[in-house]
Each structure stands twice: as C-alpha cells, then as structure tokens.
C-alpha cells in the first residue's frame, strides 16, 4: 500500500512511498482510510519523527477487518478513528477499537475526517470545567477547529460564551455559532470567567489565568503561539478574589471511554467545523511545504485507492 513517510530532505518532509500492510493486534481494526485532516499536533511532530515513519493521528474510513477479539465496529462499517500512535496518512491503518466509533452512512467523509481529535478534545475540555450552565466560559483561539466546537458545545450547555479571536472579520460567524461576546484580544474582556479553554498558549495562557474568578480553571489545550508562558511575580499569591484558581491540561490518548463520545459527535448534524478545503492526498507534502496555509476552517485530504486492491 501507499503511505506518506517522513523524509527530512524531501519537500514538506514527506515522501509518498510503498510500505508494508498493517498487521492489526487482536484489539485493533484494519481500516481503509478515506480522508484525514492534519492537526496542528501532527504537523508539529513531523520534524522530530524518525525517518520512514508514517504520521497522522486521526481520520475516517471503512472497516476492512474487524478486531480479532470481537469488539468494536464490524466489516463494512463507516468509522471515525483516533490513534495517537500515528500511521494515519496511509491507504490503510490498524487502529484500536477503543478509539474507533461508528459514523453515519450519509455523513461526508470530509466532515467526518475533521472531528476525532478536535471535537473529542473540545468535549473533554469542557467536561473538566464541571457545570457551566449560566456561567461565563472563555474560549481563546475560538476560530480554531477545537475552539469552534468548544464554543458550540458550551453554548448548547447554557454557558455565556466569551470568544477571543484575533481576526475580527470572523466574529460574526462566532456569534452565529453561539458566542455571546467576541473580542480580538484578551485585554478587551472586562469581567472574570468561571472557566477558560486556551488553544494559543504563551502570553494568552497567562492572561486567561488572570481572568479567572475564585475556584475557576483554565485548560491549556493548545500551544500555537510557540512562546514561553511567563507569569509575573505574585500571579499565584491568593487572596479572597483569586483563591483556588488552577491551570490544567490533559492528553487525549490517555482519556478513557472515547468511543461513545466520538460516535455522538460524528452523528451530530448541527456541529459546524468551519469551511472545508478538500484536496487530493497526493498534494499533502506540497501543502506542508507551503506552510500548511489555513485561511479558514480545515484542509481535508481524500485518499486515492485506485492503485490499490484494498
């Protein structure tokens, strides 16, 4: 089969190569990959990946072989999958059934491919904030895939959603998705918040922490700023107005019980991930070499199986 393999000297650091077929373990399914949408974490991991490895965390496809232990989706089922051991940018991949969920038969592959990492991360992050009904919830980096989905889920849960996104031309769209307030910078947020989800890191995380009310939490979910977090002296000295604030994070790959949530999110007809730019998977290395441009929404790559018997 064909797969994108890491090649440091090649454009985009990748080469489309012939590789051995996957050999699923007893708890793994064999999936024919139909589409995938590279995540920021996928791209950030490329420079440090061993030469010849197959990147790619998640995507959508069809089950070719059910797991030998009998659990999970069966042959012919449409699925979304998540495997943080990578190997997703390939015509076929093995993936644990505990990280694979059934998908609706009428959902587009392009839509399904955008969901596993972003949508599940957004849902798990919101759950870590506890009850958010009637509470101010801050989403920093609200136009990102995770940010858009977190915004929608928080608004449905009855939160007063405060969305921060640098591009003001996209604020009207964020309000249509459920944001009650939109700001171009954290400095414009006037009132404290019960919880925050930060996709940017750096100074944004520092500023989001400063906006927390007593007992509130900020989830550090992204690090696209690529800069250090430098908290000023006294940031963690508590008084009655700042007590019990916290910063936390989580690793999606160690989160239990993802299957039902992935199935729920895949079946959600109202969830909007933004504009989708669909490309042939043969353009992946060129896209990365050009800086992986994302003017809005997500880029999805459709896998070609014309030259493969699978």
C-alpha angles and dihedrals in degrees: 000000000000125000139162109254128190113260112170094202096050126090108274089009091271141102127193100233143170108254136174119276116261118263106213119215117228092270094047135090126215108233130190102222113227101172142355136186115209113235124215088249091054090054095043090054095053099085092054098042117112114257111266096025123131113236128202131100107201148006145130134276150124127292111246096174127019120226113278091232090063097242129121133021120347136231112300096020118135109233147177115219142194124196116162089191083080123219092130101121092080141092090253135014141178115235133176113258088226087068098041127086136185116256130205116269093230099048116109117249089229092059095043093051091060095058119063104075101024099041096042091046091052093049094047092047092053091049090056088061092061121214110004100175108137093356131122110252120187121212112192112196092022096172093061118099092255091043095052093049094044089051093053095045092047092050091050089052092058099259125146097238120212109194123196119195128154095218105077092188087073097050093092089058091050090053090051088054091055109276113147094194131024125193134176092215138022090239088071094059104103105186134050122258136223093223142355139204114204122196096172110055124189114075090350091067091048092051094044090054090053089057095057120114119221112297093015129132137212117208112216099213105152140028105195092137089071092208135112124267108237113185117198122241109279096026090122098039105111131216130164091285097048106032124136097008115152146186119214141167138190140204112233093208092064095046111111127222100026097145099080092044092050090050091049093050093045090054094048105112093187099054112112120201096178131251115341121214108198119205136173110262089238087073094060098100092045091050091051092045088055090056098268093272115211110179089172139337120002139313114231125193119210113213118230117223098174093109095043129081088213 
